[in-house]
Amino acid sequence: MAVDGNMGSGLAAMNVANAAMGAAAMVVGQYYMTQINDQFDQINGELDKIATFQDKEYQSKIYALVAEV
């Protein structure tokens, strides 16, 4: 099947636009993945603080029991 000149150039332009949109989508996706990763790092830091606090609380209860016995 033959493609006339105007249709062929239109398809080429659509391919270029499609490639540009794909690249833009990757850049935007990477940006949001970085934002999500930063949020997870922040949440992880807060969870570490909570875990440390609970460990110290547990240890203090054990020390209090040992001292009482």
C-alpha atoms as an extended CHARMM CRD file, in Angstrom:
* protein
*
        69  EXT
         1         1  MET       CA              0.0000000000        0.0000000000        0.0000000000  PROA      1               0.0000000000
         2         2  ALA       CA              1.4780000000        3.3210000000       -1.0530000000  PROA      2               0.0000000000
         3         3  VAL       CA              1.4300000000        6.3390000000        1.2390000000  PROA      3               0.0000000000
         4         4  ASP       CA              1.1890000000        9.7350000000       -0.3770000000  PROA      4               0.0000000000
         5         5  GLY       CA              3.6550000000       12.4880000000        0.6260000000  PROA      5               0.0000000000
         6         6  ASN       CA              1.3040000000       14.4600000000        2.8450000000  PROA      6               0.0000000000
         7         7  MET       CA              0.1560000000       11.4470000000        4.8320000000  PROA      7               0.0000000000
         8         8  GLY       CA              3.7250000000       10.2000000000        5.2820000000  PROA      8               0.0000000000
         9         9  SER       CA              4.9190000000       13.5300000000        6.6650000000  PROA      9               0.0000000000
        10        10  GLY       CA              1.8630000000       13.6570000000        8.9390000000  PROA      10              0.0000000000
        11        11  LEU       CA              2.7060000000       10.2000000000       10.3080000000  PROA      11              0.0000000000
        12        12  ALA       CA              6.3170000000       11.2480000000       10.8360000000  PROA      12              0.0000000000
        13        13  ALA       CA              5.1740000000       14.3350000000       12.7460000000  PROA      13              0.0000000000
        14        14  MET       CA              2.8800000000       12.1740000000       14.8890000000  PROA      14              0.0000000000
        15        15  ASN       CA              5.7840000000        9.8240000000       15.6500000000  PROA      15              0.0000000000
        16        16  VAL       CA              7.9570000000       12.7610000000       16.7170000000  PROA      16              0.0000000000
        17        17  ALA       CA              5.1460000000       14.1200000000       18.9010000000  PROA      17              0.0000000000
        18        18  ASN       CA              4.5970000000       10.6600000000       20.4020000000  PROA      18              0.0000000000
        19        19  ALA       CA              8.2980000000       10.3270000000       21.2290000000  PROA      19              0.0000000000
        20        20  ALA       CA              8.3390000000       13.7960000000       22.7980000000  PROA      20              0.0000000000
        21        21  MET       CA              5.2820000000       12.9890000000       24.9120000000  PROA      21              0.0000000000
        22        22  GLY       CA              6.8790000000        9.7170000000       26.0040000000  PROA      22              0.0000000000
        23        23  ALA       CA             10.0450000000       11.5310000000       27.0730000000  PROA      23              0.0000000000
        24        24  ALA       CA              8.0350000000       14.1700000000       28.9270000000  PROA      24              0.0000000000
        25        25  ALA       CA              6.0440000000       11.4570000000       30.7070000000  PROA      25              0.0000000000
        26        26  MET       CA              9.2830000000        9.8030000000       31.8330000000  PROA      26              0.0000000000
        27        27  VAL       CA             10.6470000000       13.0900000000       33.1980000000  PROA      27              0.0000000000
        28        28  VAL       CA              7.4300000000       13.8380000000       35.0880000000  PROA      28              0.0000000000
        29        29  GLY       CA              7.2880000000       10.2680000000       36.3830000000  PROA      29              0.0000000000
        30        30  GLN       CA             10.8770000000       10.4870000000       37.6190000000  PROA      30              0.0000000000
        31        31  TYR       CA             10.0970000000       13.7650000000       39.3910000000  PROA      31              0.0000000000
        32        32  TYR       CA              7.1540000000       12.2640000000       41.2530000000  PROA      32              0.0000000000
        33        33  MET       CA              9.0810000000        9.0860000000       42.0810000000  PROA      33              0.0000000000
        34        34  THR       CA             11.7580000000       11.2940000000       43.6720000000  PROA      34              0.0000000000
        35        35  GLN       CA              9.0950000000       13.1190000000       45.6840000000  PROA      35              0.0000000000
        36        36  ILE       CA              7.6030000000        9.8140000000       46.8550000000  PROA      36              0.0000000000
        37        37  ASN       CA             11.0390000000        8.4760000000       47.7670000000  PROA      37              0.0000000000
        38        38  ASP       CA             11.7490000000       11.5900000000       49.8450000000  PROA      38              0.0000000000
        39        39  GLN       CA              8.4530000000       11.1320000000       51.6910000000  PROA      39              0.0000000000
        40        40  PHE       CA              9.2690000000        7.4740000000       52.3900000000  PROA      40              0.0000000000
        41        41  ASP       CA             12.6850000000        8.4720000000       53.7370000000  PROA      41              0.0000000000
        42        42  GLN       CA             11.0370000000       10.9680000000       56.0660000000  PROA      42              0.0000000000
        43        43  ILE       CA              8.4830000000        8.4010000000       57.2620000000  PROA      43              0.0000000000
        44        44  ASN       CA             11.2450000000        5.8410000000       57.7940000000  PROA      44              0.0000000000
        45        45  GLY       CA             13.1830000000        8.3220000000       59.9380000000  PROA      45              0.0000000000
        46        46  GLU       CA             10.1440000000        8.9590000000       62.1030000000  PROA      46              0.0000000000
        47        47  LEU       CA              9.4900000000        5.2220000000       62.4740000000  PROA      47              0.0000000000
        48        48  ASP       CA             13.1010000000        4.7110000000       63.5530000000  PROA      48              0.0000000000
        49        49  LYS       CA             12.6130000000        7.3280000000       66.2750000000  PROA      49              0.0000000000
        50        50  ILE       CA              9.4620000000        5.5690000000       67.4960000000  PROA      50              0.0000000000
        51        51  ALA       CA             11.1800000000        2.1760000000       67.4940000000  PROA      51              0.0000000000
        52        52  THR       CA             14.1210000000        3.5710000000       69.4700000000  PROA      52              0.0000000000
        53        53  PHE       CA             11.7560000000        5.1170000000       72.0090000000  PROA      53              0.0000000000
        54        54  GLN       CA              9.8770000000        1.8460000000       72.4440000000  PROA      54              0.0000000000
        55        55  ASP       CA             13.1270000000       -0.0980000000       72.8500000000  PROA      55              0.0000000000
        56        56  LYS       CA             14.2720000000        2.2780000000       75.5780000000  PROA      56              0.0000000000
        57        57  GLU       CA             10.8880000000        2.0680000000       77.2850000000  PROA      57              0.0000000000
        58        58  TYR       CA             11.0730000000       -1.7450000000       77.2460000000  PROA      58              0.0000000000
        59        59  GLN       CA             14.6240000000       -1.7150000000       78.5990000000  PROA      59              0.0000000000
        60        60  SER       CA             13.6650000000        0.6310000000       81.4160000000  PROA      60              0.0000000000
        61        61  LYS       CA             10.7850000000       -1.6580000000       82.4100000000  PROA      61              0.0000000000
        62        62  ILE       CA             13.1580000000       -4.6380000000       82.4850000000  PROA      62              0.0000000000
        63        63  TYR       CA             15.6700000000       -2.6890000000       84.6030000000  PROA      63              0.0000000000
        64        64  ALA       CA             12.8710000000       -1.6770000000       86.9790000000  PROA      64              0.0000000000
        65        65  LEU       CA             11.7560000000       -5.3060000000       87.3180000000  PROA      65              0.0000000000
        66        66  VAL       CA             15.3040000000       -6.4780000000       87.9720000000  PROA      66              0.0000000000
        67        67  ALA       CA             15.7740000000       -3.7720000000       90.5770000000  PROA      67              0.0000000000
        68        68  GLU       CA             12.4840000000       -4.7140000000       92.2260000000  PROA      68              0.0000000000
        69        69  VAL       CA             13.4040000000       -8.4150000000       92.3830000000  PROA      69              0.0000000000
